[in-house]
Amino acid sequence: MTRSAEFAMAAFQLFSQRGLDAVTMDDIAASQQATKGSLYWHYKSKDEIIEAACTHYYKVWHKEAQRGIARINDPIGKIRHIIRTSVHSCLIDEHNRIFTMEILARSLHDESTRKGWRGFFDSVRAFYLALVETAVEDGALDLDEVEPAVDAMLSAMEGYKLRAVFEPDLCSRSQEQVIANQLLGLLNIEGAQPDRTS
């Protein structure tokens, strides 16, 4: 891993724990036992390191998504897996949830952040569309209109993340499968049965 990538990962970790405003360039440098000058050699401003942290998050999400579905042959199984993984990432993983909400809030006033988030969202949408279209083409899924269904599912997922700000119980393990099943239902896919073991 390059030094600039190490700084970006460290920034992501700090931002996701404490928020964007509470983390300084000194904090990021210190977390890597580096001087602030070394950090500034790679990133000229806090805005640049925030964008690098975003890029780190985006790359990790895509890498983990691809790895997670690589060994699943069933197209519906792939969709079930990635939705469950996304719910975990968006709601249950507190650091990811905090970081993405901070970036979303920053996007309201910062065009560069908004453009980056839009690019990430568009790539996630394309990823889901490809999975759902493959399932329809293979005859594994009966869905008349793929794009509106995927858009509704992604909008619902973003809505859960927003609601979690004032409904923290949505971030509990007990809600993880419930929410995943509701999102799957928007794609006309039956969700997993609840665990009935005692």
ChimeraX commands (.cxc) that place a marker at each C-alpha (Angstrom):
marker #1 position 0.00,0.00,0.00 radius 0.5
marker #1 position 1.34,3.42,-0.92 radius 0.5
marker #1 position 1.88,6.12,1.69 radius 0.5
marker #1 position -0.93,8.23,0.21 radius 0.5
marker #1 position -3.29,5.22,0.43 radius 0.5
marker #1 position -2.27,4.67,4.07 radius 0.5
marker #1 position -3.12,8.30,4.84 radius 0.5
marker #1 position -6.47,7.96,3.04 radius 0.5
marker #1 position -7.36,4.82,5.01 radius 0.5
marker #1 position -6.33,6.45,8.28 radius 0.5
marker #1 position -8.42,9.52,7.44 radius 0.5
marker #1 position -11.43,7.33,6.68 radius 0.5
marker #1 position -11.05,5.54,10.02 radius 0.5
marker #1 position -10.77,8.79,11.97 radius 0.5
marker #1 position -13.61,10.51,10.10 radius 0.5
marker #1 position -15.86,7.51,10.65 radius 0.5
marker #1 position -15.15,7.52,14.39 radius 0.5
marker #1 position -15.25,11.24,15.12 radius 0.5
marker #1 position -16.82,13.01,12.15 radius 0.5
marker #1 position -15.26,15.23,9.50 radius 0.5
marker #1 position -15.14,18.46,11.51 radius 0.5
marker #1 position -13.55,16.94,14.63 radius 0.5
marker #1 position -10.53,15.48,12.81 radius 0.5
marker #1 position -7.56,17.69,11.98 radius 0.5
marker #1 position -4.66,17.16,9.61 radius 0.5
marker #1 position -2.49,16.82,12.73 radius 0.5
marker #1 position -4.72,13.95,13.91 radius 0.5
marker #1 position -4.38,12.13,10.59 radius 0.5
marker #1 position -0.60,12.57,10.51 radius 0.5
marker #1 position -0.24,11.48,14.15 radius 0.5
marker #1 position -2.32,8.35,13.55 radius 0.5
marker #1 position 0.31,7.29,11.02 radius 0.5
marker #1 position 3.28,8.45,13.15 radius 0.5
marker #1 position 4.09,10.95,10.42 radius 0.5
marker #1 position 4.72,14.64,10.36 radius 0.5
marker #1 position 2.08,17.04,9.13 radius 0.5
marker #1 position 4.54,18.01,6.38 radius 0.5
marker #1 position 4.58,14.41,5.16 radius 0.5
marker #1 position 0.78,14.38,5.02 radius 0.5
marker #1 position 0.76,17.71,3.14 radius 0.5
marker #1 position 3.25,16.26,0.65 radius 0.5
marker #1 position 0.49,13.84,-0.43 radius 0.5
marker #1 position -2.61,15.96,0.23 radius 0.5
marker #1 position -2.55,19.74,-0.03 radius 0.5
marker #1 position -5.66,20.35,2.06 radius 0.5
marker #1 position -8.25,18.73,4.30 radius 0.5
marker #1 position -10.65,18.78,1.35 radius 0.5
marker #1 position -8.20,16.62,-0.61 radius 0.5
marker #1 position -7.83,14.08,2.20 radius 0.5
marker #1 position -11.62,13.94,2.61 radius 0.5
marker #1 position -11.93,13.12,-1.10 radius 0.5
marker #1 position -9.18,10.50,-0.74 radius 0.5
marker #1 position -11.05,8.95,2.21 radius 0.5
marker #1 position -14.18,8.83,0.04 radius 0.5
marker #1 position -12.27,7.12,-2.76 radius 0.5
marker #1 position -10.93,4.62,-0.23 radius 0.5
marker #1 position -14.47,3.86,0.98 radius 0.5
marker #1 position -15.77,3.49,-2.60 radius 0.5
marker #1 position -12.97,1.10,-3.60 radius 0.5
marker #1 position -13.38,-1.03,-0.49 radius 0.5
marker #1 position -17.16,-1.29,-1.02 radius 0.5
marker #1 position -16.77,-2.48,-4.61 radius 0.5
marker #1 position -13.95,-4.88,-3.80 radius 0.5
marker #1 position -15.90,-6.49,-0.96 radius 0.5
marker #1 position -19.10,-6.62,-3.04 radius 0.5
marker #1 position -17.32,-8.43,-5.90 radius 0.5
marker #1 position -15.54,-10.79,-3.53 radius 0.5
marker #1 position -18.79,-11.57,-1.70 radius 0.5
marker #1 position -20.69,-12.69,-4.78 radius 0.5
marker #1 position -17.78,-14.32,-6.65 radius 0.5
marker #1 position -18.44,-17.82,-5.32 radius 0.5
marker #1 position -22.22,-17.67,-5.57 radius 0.5
marker #1 position -23.58,-19.20,-8.78 radius 0.5
marker #1 position -27.29,-18.62,-8.18 radius 0.5
marker #1 position -28.30,-15.14,-9.48 radius 0.5
marker #1 position -30.92,-14.74,-6.74 radius 0.5
marker #1 position -28.36,-15.83,-4.16 radius 0.5
marker #1 position -26.04,-13.07,-5.40 radius 0.5
marker #1 position -28.78,-10.46,-4.96 radius 0.5
marker #1 position -29.72,-11.75,-1.51 radius 0.5
marker #1 position -26.08,-11.69,-0.45 radius 0.5
marker #1 position -25.33,-8.18,-1.68 radius 0.5
marker #1 position -28.49,-6.70,-0.18 radius 0.5
marker #1 position -27.74,-8.28,3.19 radius 0.5
marker #1 position -24.15,-7.03,2.93 radius 0.5
marker #1 position -25.35,-3.53,2.00 radius 0.5
marker #1 position -27.78,-3.40,4.91 radius 0.5
marker #1 position -24.96,-4.45,7.22 radius 0.5
marker #1 position -22.64,-1.81,5.76 radius 0.5
marker #1 position -25.23,1.00,5.72 radius 0.5
marker #1 position -26.84,0.38,9.10 radius 0.5
marker #1 position -25.11,-2.14,11.32 radius 0.5
marker #1 position -21.51,-1.04,10.67 radius 0.5
marker #1 position -21.51,2.16,12.69 radius 0.5
marker #1 position -18.30,3.53,11.15 radius 0.5
marker #1 position -19.53,3.15,7.57 radius 0.5
marker #1 position -22.92,4.62,8.53 radius 0.5
marker #1 position -21.35,7.65,10.23 radius 0.5
marker #1 position -18.89,8.26,7.40 radius 0.5
marker #1 position -21.48,8.03,4.62 radius 0.5
marker #1 position -23.91,10.29,6.49 radius 0.5
marker #1 position -21.12,12.84,7.01 radius 0.5
marker #1 position -20.33,12.73,3.29 radius 0.5
marker #1 position -24.00,13.02,2.37 radius 0.5
marker #1 position -24.34,16.09,4.62 radius 0.5
marker #1 position -21.17,17.62,3.13 radius 0.5
marker #1 position -22.59,17.00,-0.35 radius 0.5
marker #1 position -25.33,19.52,0.33 radius 0.5
marker #1 position -22.82,22.39,0.13 radius 0.5
marker #1 position -19.76,20.97,-1.60 radius 0.5
marker #1 position -20.02,20.29,-5.32 radius 0.5
marker #1 position -16.89,18.14,-5.49 radius 0.5
marker #1 position -18.10,15.86,-2.69 radius 0.5
marker #1 position -21.54,15.70,-4.29 radius 0.5
marker #1 position -20.01,14.74,-7.63 radius 0.5
marker #1 position -17.92,11.99,-6.02 radius 0.5
marker #1 position -20.87,10.61,-4.07 radius 0.5
marker #1 position -23.01,10.69,-7.22 radius 0.5
marker #1 position -20.35,8.75,-9.11 radius 0.5
marker #1 position -20.23,6.14,-6.35 radius 0.5
marker #1 position -24.02,5.91,-6.17 radius 0.5
marker #1 position -24.26,5.53,-9.96 radius 0.5
marker #1 position -21.70,2.72,-9.89 radius 0.5
marker #1 position -23.59,0.94,-7.09 radius 0.5
marker #1 position -26.82,1.35,-9.07 radius 0.5
marker #1 position -25.17,-0.12,-12.18 radius 0.5
marker #1 position -23.87,-3.02,-10.08 radius 0.5
marker #1 position -27.37,-3.81,-8.78 radius 0.5
marker #1 position -28.95,-3.36,-12.21 radius 0.5
marker #1 position -26.52,-5.87,-13.71 radius 0.5
marker #1 position -27.28,-8.43,-11.00 radius 0.5
marker #1 position -31.05,-8.05,-11.31 radius 0.5
marker #1 position -31.00,-8.01,-15.14 radius 0.5
marker #1 position -28.95,-11.23,-15.13 radius 0.5
marker #1 position -31.46,-12.88,-12.80 radius 0.5
marker #1 position -34.34,-11.82,-15.07 radius 0.5
marker #1 position -32.55,-12.98,-18.24 radius 0.5
marker #1 position -31.77,-16.35,-16.62 radius 0.5
marker #1 position -35.45,-16.80,-15.76 radius 0.5
marker #1 position -34.66,-16.86,-12.04 radius 0.5
marker #1 position -36.60,-13.66,-11.37 radius 0.5
marker #1 position -39.97,-12.50,-12.64 radius 0.5
marker #1 position -39.78,-8.73,-12.74 radius 0.5
marker #1 position -41.42,-6.61,-15.44 radius 0.5
marker #1 position -39.42,-3.40,-14.98 radius 0.5
marker #1 position -35.91,-3.73,-13.60 radius 0.5
marker #1 position -34.80,-0.08,-13.37 radius 0.5
marker #1 position -37.78,1.23,-11.37 radius 0.5
marker #1 position -37.55,-1.73,-8.99 radius 0.5
marker #1 position -33.81,-1.24,-8.39 radius 0.5
marker #1 position -34.33,2.52,-7.96 radius 0.5
marker #1 position -37.10,1.92,-5.40 radius 0.5
marker #1 position -34.92,-0.55,-3.50 radius 0.5
marker #1 position -31.91,1.82,-3.43 radius 0.5
marker #1 position -34.12,4.73,-2.37 radius 0.5
marker #1 position -35.56,2.63,0.45 radius 0.5
marker #1 position -32.04,1.65,1.55 radius 0.5
marker #1 position -30.99,5.32,1.65 radius 0.5
marker #1 position -34.19,6.10,3.54 radius 0.5
marker #1 position -33.37,3.52,6.21 radius 0.5
marker #1 position -29.95,5.11,6.63 radius 0.5
marker #1 position -31.53,8.54,7.13 radius 0.5
marker #1 position -34.13,7.18,9.55 radius 0.5
marker #1 position -31.37,5.53,11.56 radius 0.5
marker #1 position -30.20,9.00,12.61 radius 0.5
marker #1 position -33.31,9.37,14.79 radius 0.5
marker #1 position -34.37,5.69,15.01 radius 0.5
marker #1 position -31.22,3.96,16.25 radius 0.5
marker #1 position -33.07,0.68,16.80 radius 0.5
marker #1 position -32.92,0.23,13.00 radius 0.5
marker #1 position -29.19,-0.38,13.48 radius 0.5
marker #1 position -29.70,-3.47,15.61 radius 0.5
marker #1 position -28.83,-6.99,14.54 radius 0.5
marker #1 position -32.46,-7.97,15.09 radius 0.5
marker #1 position -33.53,-5.55,12.33 radius 0.5
marker #1 position -30.83,-6.51,9.83 radius 0.5
marker #1 position -32.68,-9.44,8.21 radius 0.5
marker #1 position -36.08,-7.72,8.52 radius 0.5
marker #1 position -34.82,-4.73,6.53 radius 0.5
marker #1 position -33.00,-6.94,4.01 radius 0.5
marker #1 position -36.23,-8.88,3.43 radius 0.5
marker #1 position -38.20,-5.68,2.88 radius 0.5
marker #1 position -35.64,-4.51,0.31 radius 0.5
marker #1 position -35.69,-7.90,-1.41 radius 0.5
marker #1 position -39.48,-7.66,-1.59 radius 0.5
marker #1 position -39.14,-4.50,-3.67 radius 0.5
marker #1 position -37.31,-6.66,-6.22 radius 0.5
marker #1 position -39.98,-9.37,-6.07 radius 0.5
marker #1 position -37.60,-11.71,-4.24 radius 0.5
marker #1 position -38.67,-13.69,-1.23 radius 0.5
marker #1 position -36.52,-12.94,1.81 radius 0.5
marker #1 position -34.76,-15.37,4.08 radius 0.5
marker #1 position -36.81,-17.06,6.75 radius 0.5
marker #1 position -36.18,-15.89,10.31 radius 0.5
marker #1 position -33.89,-18.07,12.39 radius 0.5
marker #1 position -36.13,-20.26,14.55 radius 0.5
marker #1 position -33.40,-22.05,16.48 radius 0.5
marker #1 position -33.65,-21.81,20.24 radius 0.5
marker link #1:1,2 radius 0.2
marker link #1:2,3 radius 0.2
marker link #1:3,4 radius 0.2
marker link #1:4,5 radius 0.2
marker link #1:5,6 radius 0.2
marker link #1:6,7 radius 0.2
marker link #1:7,8 radius 0.2
marker link #1:8,9 radius 0.2
marker link #1:9,10 radius 0.2
marker link #1:10,11 radius 0.2
marker link #1:11,12 radius 0.2
marker link #1:12,13 radius 0.2
marker link #1:13,14 radius 0.2
marker link #1:14,15 radius 0.2
marker link #1:15,16 radius 0.2
marker link #1:16,17 radius 0.2
marker link #1:17,18 radius 0.2
marker link #1:18,19 radius 0.2
marker link #1:19,20 radius 0.2
marker link #1:20,21 radius 0.2
marker link #1:21,22 radius 0.2
marker link #1:22,23 radius 0.2
marker link #1:23,24 radius 0.2
marker link #1:24,25 radius 0.2
marker link #1:25,26 radius 0.2
marker link #1:26,27 radius 0.2
marker link #1:27,28 radius 0.2
marker link #1:28,29 radius 0.2
marker link #1:29,30 radius 0.2
marker link #1:30,31 radius 0.2
marker link #1:31,32 radius 0.2
marker link #1:32,33 radius 0.2
marker link #1:33,34 radius 0.2
marker link #1:34,35 radius 0.2
marker link #1:35,36 radius 0.2
marker link #1:36,37 radius 0.2
marker link #1:37,38 radius 0.2
marker link #1:38,39 radius 0.2
marker link #1:39,40 radius 0.2
marker link #1:40,41 radius 0.2
marker link #1:41,42 radius 0.2
marker link #1:42,43 radius 0.2
marker link #1:43,44 radius 0.2
marker link #1:44,45 radius 0.2
marker link #1:45,46 radius 0.2
marker link #1:46,47 radius 0.2
marker link #1:47,48 radius 0.2
marker link #1:48,49 radius 0.2
marker link #1:49,50 radius 0.2
marker link #1:50,51 radius 0.2
marker link #1:51,52 radius 0.2
marker link #1:52,53 radius 0.2
marker link #1:53,54 radius 0.2
marker link #1:54,55 radius 0.2
marker link #1:55,56 radius 0.2
marker link #1:56,57 radius 0.2
marker link #1:57,58 radius 0.2
marker link #1:58,59 radius 0.2
marker link #1:59,60 radius 0.2
marker link #1:60,61 radius 0.2
marker link #1:61,62 radius 0.2
marker link #1:62,63 radius 0.2
marker link #1:63,64 radius 0.2
marker link #1:64,65 radius 0.2
marker link #1:65,66 radius 0.2
marker link #1:66,67 radius 0.2
marker link #1:67,68 radius 0.2
marker link #1:68,69 radius 0.2
marker link #1:69,70 radius 0.2
marker link #1:70,71 radius 0.2
marker link #1:71,72 radius 0.2
marker link #1:72,73 radius 0.2
marker link #1:73,74 radius 0.2
marker link #1:74,75 radius 0.2
marker link #1:75,76 radius 0.2
marker link #1:76,77 radius 0.2
marker link #1:77,78 radius 0.2
marker link #1:78,79 radius 0.2
marker link #1:79,80 radius 0.2
marker link #1:80,81 radius 0.2
marker link #1:81,82 radius 0.2
marker link #1:82,83 radius 0.2
marker link #1:83,84 radius 0.2
marker link #1:84,85 radius 0.2
marker link #1:85,86 radius 0.2
marker link #1:86,87 radius 0.2
marker link #1:87,88 radius 0.2
marker link #1:88,89 radius 0.2
marker link #1:89,90 radius 0.2
marker link #1:90,91 radius 0.2
marker link #1:91,92 radius 0.2
marker link #1:92,93 radius 0.2
marker link #1:93,94 radius 0.2
marker link #1:94,95 radius 0.2
marker link #1:95,96 radius 0.2
marker link #1:96,97 radius 0.2
marker link #1:97,98 radius 0.2
marker link #1:98,99 radius 0.2
marker link #1:99,100 radius 0.2
marker link #1:100,101 radius 0.2
marker link #1:101,102 radius 0.2
marker link #1:102,103 radius 0.2
marker link #1:103,104 radius 0.2
marker link #1:104,105 radius 0.2
marker link #1:105,106 radius 0.2
marker link #1:106,107 radius 0.2
marker link #1:107,108 radius 0.2
marker link #1:108,109 radius 0.2
marker link #1:109,110 radius 0.2
marker link #1:110,111 radius 0.2
marker link #1:111,112 radius 0.2
marker link #1:112,113 radius 0.2
marker link #1:113,114 radius 0.2
marker link #1:114,115 radius 0.2
marker link #1:115,116 radius 0.2
marker link #1:116,117 radius 0.2
marker link #1:117,118 radius 0.2
marker link #1:118,119 radius 0.2
marker link #1:119,120 radius 0.2
marker link #1:120,121 radius 0.2
marker link #1:121,122 radius 0.2
marker link #1:122,123 radius 0.2
marker link #1:123,124 radius 0.2
marker link #1:124,125 radius 0.2
marker link #1:125,126 radius 0.2
marker link #1:126,127 radius 0.2
marker link #1:127,128 radius 0.2
marker link #1:128,129 radius 0.2
marker link #1:129,130 radius 0.2
marker link #1:130,131 radius 0.2
marker link #1:131,132 radius 0.2
marker link #1:132,133 radius 0.2
marker link #1:133,134 radius 0.2
marker link #1:134,135 radius 0.2
marker link #1:135,136 radius 0.2
marker link #1:136,137 radius 0.2
marker link #1:137,138 radius 0.2
marker link #1:138,139 radius 0.2
marker link #1:139,140 radius 0.2
marker link #1:140,141 radius 0.2
marker link #1:141,142 radius 0.2
marker link #1:142,143 radius 0.2
marker link #1:143,144 radius 0.2
marker link #1:144,145 radius 0.2
marker link #1:145,146 radius 0.2
marker link #1:146,147 radius 0.2
marker link #1:147,148 radius 0.2
marker link #1:148,149 radius 0.2
marker link #1:149,150 radius 0.2
marker link #1:150,151 radius 0.2
marker link #1:151,152 radius 0.2
marker link #1:152,153 radius 0.2
marker link #1:153,154 radius 0.2
marker link #1:154,155 radius 0.2
marker link #1:155,156 radius 0.2
marker link #1:156,157 radius 0.2
marker link #1:157,158 radius 0.2
marker link #1:158,159 radius 0.2
marker link #1:159,160 radius 0.2
marker link #1:160,161 radius 0.2
marker link #1:161,162 radius 0.2
marker link #1:162,163 radius 0.2
marker link #1:163,164 radius 0.2
marker link #1:164,165 radius 0.2
marker link #1:165,166 radius 0.2
marker link #1:166,167 radius 0.2
marker link #1:167,168 radius 0.2
marker link #1:168,169 radius 0.2
marker link #1:169,170 radius 0.2
marker link #1:170,171 radius 0.2
marker link #1:171,172 radius 0.2
marker link #1:172,173 radius 0.2
marker link #1:173,174 radius 0.2
marker link #1:174,175 radius 0.2
marker link #1:175,176 radius 0.2
marker link #1:176,177 radius 0.2
marker link #1:177,178 radius 0.2
marker link #1:178,179 radius 0.2
marker link #1:179,180 radius 0.2
marker link #1:180,181 radius 0.2
marker link #1:181,182 radius 0.2
marker link #1:182,183 radius 0.2
marker link #1:183,184 radius 0.2
marker link #1:184,185 radius 0.2
marker link #1:185,186 radius 0.2
marker link #1:186,187 radius 0.2
marker link #1:187,188 radius 0.2
marker link #1:188,189 radius 0.2
marker link #1:189,190 radius 0.2
marker link #1:190,191 radius 0.2
marker link #1:191,192 radius 0.2
marker link #1:192,193 radius 0.2
marker link #1:193,194 radius 0.2
marker link #1:194,195 radius 0.2
marker link #1:195,196 radius 0.2
marker link #1:196,197 radius 0.2
marker link #1:197,198 radius 0.2
view
